[in-house]
Amino acid sequence: RRRRRRHLYLVLDDWEKGYSIYRVAEDDFHSAPGVDARPAESPLVCIEAQHPFSCCFAAHGTKIFAMQPPESSPGVPVFDTETLGETVCHHPPSRGLVSISNKPVYASAGGSLMALVYFNVDVLGGPGDQPWSWSRVNEPAPFASNRVSCYALHPDGHTVLMSVRAWRPTTAETHPYYHGGRDSTFAFDTEARQWTYIGEWLLPFHGRAYYDRRAWRLCCCDVPPVSRCEAMPSWRIGVEVFFHADSDHHMGATLVYMGDSRFCLLECRAGEDNDDSDRRLRVVEMTSFVLKYYEAGGLRTTHHRAFASMSYQAAHDRFQHAPDPVAFWM
């Protein structure tokens, strides 16, 4: 069977009623930086969903789920990047719990889509379940979803690692975990549907792993075990600085893994010529690269970089903080 060609799917908040999904092919990248941003035109699909909840888009298999549709929606809109068709999935049991202060975490692992909302864990599909059926995990999460600082898929393919700020285990039987001054890392097995406390340390990342928000450089660490681990795994930080978070134009960034040690860094910036009359202008700058270790044990990108850029008008300007770009390699 011919291998399906993958693309970068970019979710933009350029529609008053929701979001648009654009496809960026490898041919759209150029070898030299500084290319003019192409306007966001002719999206693959426009999906009705609530603003400002771009964080509620999730990828699973070949499909993109808009997990925060309008309240009147009969289900979750789903876009299939392979067939370019649309369908609707049932709402998860945790519908209605998502808010600005209670952000969810979505992760695809072990053939299932996991949705962590507050303390509730819902799973779509998996062994013994219908492919389009949500089920509630009996054991609630040992922490609230808004405390998750980063998460990553373990190489075993079915375990999700999550680091949680200011949340630690105690010996109390009724409240085994509580909001305190320490940091912890947990593992959730999507097959066994069980939580495991790993250790009192944090993975050195923000969001979907890959980078540290404090340094804005690439960062990596050794793979921790899915059982108890007393010490934080050794980690390394890259030498290149990709952008400056204190820039007046910087609005957010996301790193996407493309396979075979390839990554794409997306930075959302306010338009360089922005003034009060055009505060909605956004430019998403994309840089793809290959990551390698050098002899001294450090982390560095190769010289084979590629660049792309897309501009658009945000649908709203009333939100105080712009979310990080949302993109999937599928």
WOLIN-V595081 format. One record per residue. N is the residue number from 0. RES is the residue in one small letter. BURIAL is + if it has 16 or more other ideal C-beta (glycine too) atoms within 10 Angstrom, else -. Layout:
BEGIN
N;RES;BURIAL + N;RES;BURIAL
END
This chain:
BEGIN
0;r;- + 1;r;- + 2;r;- + 3;r;- + 4;r;- + 5;r;- + 6;h;+ + 7;l;+ + 8;y;+ + 9;l;+ + 10;v;+ + 11;l;+ + 12;d;+ + 13;d;+ + 14;w;+ + 15;e;- + 16;k;- + 17;g;+ + 18;y;+ + 19;s;+ + 20;i;+ + 21;y;+ + 22;r;+ + 23;v;+ + 24;a;- + 25;e;- + 26;d;- + 27;d;+ + 28;f;+ + 29;h;- + 30;s;- + 31;a;- + 32;p;- + 33;g;- + 34;v;- + 35;d;- + 36;a;+ + 37;r;- + 38;p;- + 39;a;+ + 40;e;- + 41;s;- + 42;p;+ + 43;l;- + 44;v;+ + 45;c;- + 46;i;+ + 47;e;- + 48;a;+ + 49;q;+ + 50;h;+ + 51;p;+ + 52;f;+ + 53;s;+ + 54;c;+ + 55;c;+ + 56;f;+ + 57;a;+ + 58;a;+ + 59;h;+ + 60;g;- + 61;t;- + 62;k;+ + 63;i;+ + 64;f;+ + 65;a;+ + 66;m;+ + 67;q;+ + 68;p;+ + 69;p;- + 70;e;- + 71;s;- + 72;s;+ + 73;p;- + 74;g;- + 75;v;+ + 76;p;+ + 77;v;+ + 78;f;+ + 79;d;- + 80;t;+ + 81;e;- + 82;t;- + 83;l;- + 84;g;- + 85;e;- + 86;t;- + 87;v;- + 88;c;+ + 89;h;- + 90;h;+ + 91;p;+ + 92;p;+ + 93;s;+ + 94;r;+ + 95;g;- + 96;l;- + 97;v;+ + 98;s;- + 99;i;- + 100;s;- + 101;n;- + 102;k;+ + 103;p;+ + 104;v;+ + 105;y;+ + 106;a;+ + 107;s;+ + 108;a;+ + 109;g;+ + 110;g;+ + 111;s;+ + 112;l;+ + 113;m;+ + 114;a;+ + 115;l;+ + 116;v;+ + 117;y;+ + 118;f;- + 119;n;+ + 120;v;+ + 121;d;+ + 122;v;+ + 123;l;+ + 124;g;+ + 125;g;+ + 126;p;- + 127;g;- + 128;d;- + 129;q;- + 130;p;- + 131;w;- + 132;s;- + 133;w;+ + 134;s;+ + 135;r;- + 136;v;+ + 137;n;- + 138;e;- + 139;p;- + 140;a;+ + 141;p;+ + 142;f;+ + 143;a;+ + 144;s;+ + 145;n;+ + 146;r;+ + 147;v;+ + 148;s;+ + 149;c;+ + 150;y;+ + 151;a;+ + 152;l;+ + 153;h;+ + 154;p;- + 155;d;- + 156;g;- + 157;h;+ + 158;t;+ + 159;v;+ + 160;l;+ + 161;m;+ + 162;s;+ + 163;v;+ + 164;r;+ + 165;a;- + 166;w;+ + 167;r;+ + 168;p;+ + 169;t;- + 170;t;- + 171;a;- + 172;e;- + 173;t;- + 174;h;- + 175;p;- + 176;y;+ + 177;y;- + 178;h;- + 179;g;- + 180;g;- + 181;r;- + 182;d;+ + 183;s;+ + 184;t;+ + 185;f;+ + 186;a;+ + 187;f;+ + 188;d;+ + 189;t;+ + 190;e;- + 191;a;- + 192;r;+ + 193;q;- + 194;w;+ + 195;t;+ + 196;y;+ + 197;i;+ + 198;g;+ + 199;e;- + 200;w;+ + 201;l;+ + 202;l;+ + 203;p;+ + 204;f;+ + 205;h;+ + 206;g;+ + 207;r;+ + 208;a;+ + 209;y;+ + 210;y;+ + 211;d;+ + 212;r;- + 213;r;- + 214;a;- + 215;w;+ + 216;r;- + 217;l;+ + 218;c;+ + 219;c;+ + 220;c;+ + 221;d;- + 222;v;- + 223;p;+ + 224;p;- + 225;v;+ + 226;s;- + 227;r;- + 228;c;+ + 229;e;- + 230;a;- + 231;m;+ + 232;p;+ + 233;s;- + 234;w;- + 235;r;+ + 236;i;- + 237;g;+ + 238;v;- + 239;e;- + 240;v;- + 241;f;+ + 242;f;- + 243;h;- + 244;a;- + 245;d;- + 246;s;- + 247;d;- + 248;h;- + 249;h;+ + 250;m;+ + 251;g;+ + 252;a;+ + 253;t;+ + 254;l;+ + 255;v;+ + 256;y;- + 257;m;- + 258;g;- + 259;d;- + 260;s;- + 261;r;+ + 262;f;+ + 263;c;+ + 264;l;+ + 265;l;+ + 266;e;+ + 267;c;+ + 268;r;+ + 269;a;+ + 270;g;+ + 271;e;- + 272;d;- + 273;n;+ + 274;d;- + 275;d;- + 276;s;- + 277;d;- + 278;r;- + 279;r;+ + 280;l;+ + 281;r;+ + 282;v;+ + 283;v;+ + 284;e;+ + 285;m;+ + 286;t;+ + 287;s;+ + 288;f;+ + 289;v;- + 290;l;+ + 291;k;- + 292;y;- + 293;y;- + 294;e;- + 295;a;- + 296;g;- + 297;g;- + 298;l;+ + 299;r;+ + 300;t;+ + 301;t;- + 302;h;- + 303;h;- + 304;r;+ + 305;a;+ + 306;f;+ + 307;a;+ + 308;s;+ + 309;m;+ + 310;s;+ + 311;y;+ + 312;q;+ + 313;a;+ + 314;a;+ + 315;h;- + 316;d;- + 317;r;- + 318;f;- + 319;q;- + 320;h;- + 321;a;+ + 322;p;+ + 323;d;+ + 324;p;+ + 325;v;+ + 326;a;+ + 327;f;+ + 328;w;+ + 329;m;+
END
